[in-house]
Amino acid sequence: MFKINEHYGQLNESYLFSTISKKIAAYAAAHPDAKIIRMGIGDVTLPLSPAIIKALHESVDEMGAKATFRGYGPEQGYEFLRNKIAETDFRNRGINIDADEIFVSDGSKSDTGNIGDILGENNTVAITDPVYPVYLDTNIMRIGQSEKIHFLASNASNNFLPEIPNQKIDVIYLCYPNNPTGTVMTKAQLEKWVEYARKNDSLILFDAAYEAFITENDVPHSIFEIEGAETCAIEFRSFSKNAGFTGLRCSYTVVPKALKATNNKGEKIALHALWNRRQSTKFNGTPYIVQRGAEAVYSPEGQQETKALVAYYMENAKTIRKGLLEKGWTIYGGANAPYIWVQCPAEASDSWGFFDRLLDECHVVGTPGVGFGKNGEGYFRFSSFNSHENTKEAIERIKNWKI
Amino acid sequence: MFKINEHYGQLNESYLFSTISKKIAAYAAAHPDAKIIRMGIGDVTLPLSPAIIKALHESVDEMGAKATFRGYGPEQGYEFLRNKIAETDFRNRGINIDADEIFVSDGSKSDTGNIGDILGENNTVAITDPVYPVYLDTNIMRIGQSEKIHFLASNASNNFLPEIPNQKIDVIYLCYPNNPTGTVMTKAQLEKWVEYARKNDSLILFDAAYEAFITENDVPHSIFEIEGAETCAIEFRSFSKNAGFTGLRCSYTVVPKALKATNNKGEKIALHALWNRRQSTKFNGTPYIVQRGAEAVYSPEGQQETKALVAYYMENAKTIRKGLLEKGWTIYGGANAPYIWVQCPAEASDSWGFFDRLLDECHVVGTPGVGFGKNGEGYFRFSSFNSHENTKEAIERIKNWKI
């Protein structure tokens, strides 16, 4: 009999957000009159902005005419987009990243999952706890539940910023601004991680999908703001949250050419070459029209519209923070991130208990912290991607809630 | 030091078609007046048809309005598309496949590459030789150059249809209509493979990306036309070639729920559940607008337009077949496929030698057979995706060629 990947048997049966969706659907079916407000999943709600819609229409027209039709594009992304990214997101910020170090793709979920393809199976891997479930699940798929997977505790005692490991770890996933806690690292804090990685020959997989939400000056938007990071880090960026591309699908991954590992023959191998080979072989590029949409994010109109989208959601983050502080709850995040991480009040049994009571008594949905790891138990994540009206109403309901 | 996937060191340095592109670019730079006609890569040249363009514009407008905007979609694809596929491509042909057995994705290259994620590393694997390079390369990435990889010889002595293995093989890749040879299997021939797989508990990975080009009645469009295939096969389908989606990116993979393997605890595990977990965790769905474009393929206008595209390319296949037969060359394929597989004339040294002379003396590009495997040596692939005019001119040049 042909054999399956047995590691899949060690995964939770379903992805966290699938479980939540099913719970909401069941509740809504049983309570058809409940006006449920969703502040759970990190999905945007505002439409794509005019500059992007215009670029999409124009490129659709190009695809309908023989002279301008485009078939297979470069697997790494079109130059027009890679050039704009390198210029706007990096070089204009004084970061030395070239266009050909940027790999355009269909999503950070794909890339943070697929990056394991180019790594060895004997690496020790560190992920934070709580964590975005994809990092953990994709490692279990690859190497199984294993002592090689280390959890870096993020909890109230360290303000949900994990400490540098006191042992040698090969591959470290960091996500800042953090999903799920909304916490951020200052430049000085991130420098310590880069220093650790360079000293220990570690690889940092840095997920910066939420960088557009940073409001404070000493918080880096890219790990490549830190000197030497180009020799020890890969960065994942996304158009999902800053420009509302969750349904349009575009992101990019930066693999600097200076990032090298030593193979078992003692040769220096550039990870850029490996990722390029992976993407050329197992991916056929992001749709041309989507890449034209992403390019429009960098036009003057696109930049202005995108900033307005982020500001809209950050107004919600303020509403949530203010309301919950007034309620007397302990909270983290929400200042440089669209997520607010809440300590469940003493009256709640645990984070799933709090989820159930909040849904049943306030008709408000969030995400139970334990879904992100055991250190998330007793905590809860609110996202700020709903409308101003719904967010205000949800917070009012919570403030009036006799828990 | 963190470790890389050492198997990458066992791959050819570049993907076949990257090598060819570089050769053409170098030749064009040195001979700027040469009017080069490309019949190499399998990329379409006709624009997207009106029904698809209309659907794309409409869905772009939906994405620009708050009431109709769509964020994250189901990782498996929207129901509107899965339903149309199940109905049109399967149930209307008498094949019992349900909508939830269909996983919409961004390309068959991705899916035929990623399918390895859910399979064990100890499987023996068979691929044909010659073969679409992705099957081989993605297996080398996963398990390395290995005796577990078996090559099924396709050559003139078996009319480029491999024989059933006389040993037990766990996983078998079949692609019919075949890329690169353009050959097809009759229903009776494919039945023998299904019988073999059922008897040996093997898994068939059936790539039917070119099914729309089938003109003969006894050639199956889907492996699921064969009784029992739902217990031993996964099928890959694509909108790239039938509807010209190479730049728009949409395909689908059928994983029947009846397809099960036994895990190492002796439990029956549905591959449907594994692929669903893989896609939910490492993929965020195909863009909404692209899925609306794919849905339009199934409208009455879309069906008519798509058939016209295929007919256009098959007219080229006829032109190529006729011309090369008149030239006295030995050819395969081209009757139910957009590829014509040509035995290089005796005057050519080998398939790369033929490539170079054809480029230099006729300014015509094809693909050297050896690029698809060692049994491809001495053969050459022409694709029929260029315009009628260019195809006719290329064939005239070849006919007048004093090789």
Interface residues (C-beta under 8 A of the other chain):
Chain A: M1 F2 K3 I4 N5 E6 Y8 G9 L11 S14 Y15 S18 I41 D43 V44 T45 L46 P47 L48 P50 I52 I53 L56 H57 V60 D61 M63 G64 A65 K66 T68 F69 R70 G71 Y72 G73 D106 G107 K109 S110 G113 N114 D117 I118 L119 G120 E121 N122 N123 P133 V134 D137 T138 M141 D170 V171 D201 S202 L203 G244 T246 G247 L248 R249 A261 T262 N263 N264 K265 I269 L271 L274 R277 R278 S280 T281 K282 F283 N284 G285 T286 P287 Y288 I289 V290
Chain B: M1 F2 K3 I4 N5 E6 Y8 G9 L11 S14 Y15 S18 I41 D43 V44 T45 L46 P47 L48 P50 I52 I53 L56 H57 V60 D61 M63 G64 A65 K66 T68 F69 R70 G71 Y72 G73 D106 G107 K109 S110 G113 N114 D117 I118 L119 G120 E121 N122 N123 P133 V134 D137 T138 M141 D170 V171 D201 S202 L203 G244 T246 G247 L248 R249 A261 T262 N263 N264 K265 I269 L271 L274 R277 R278 S280 T281 K282 F283 N284 G285 T286 P287 Y288 I289 V290
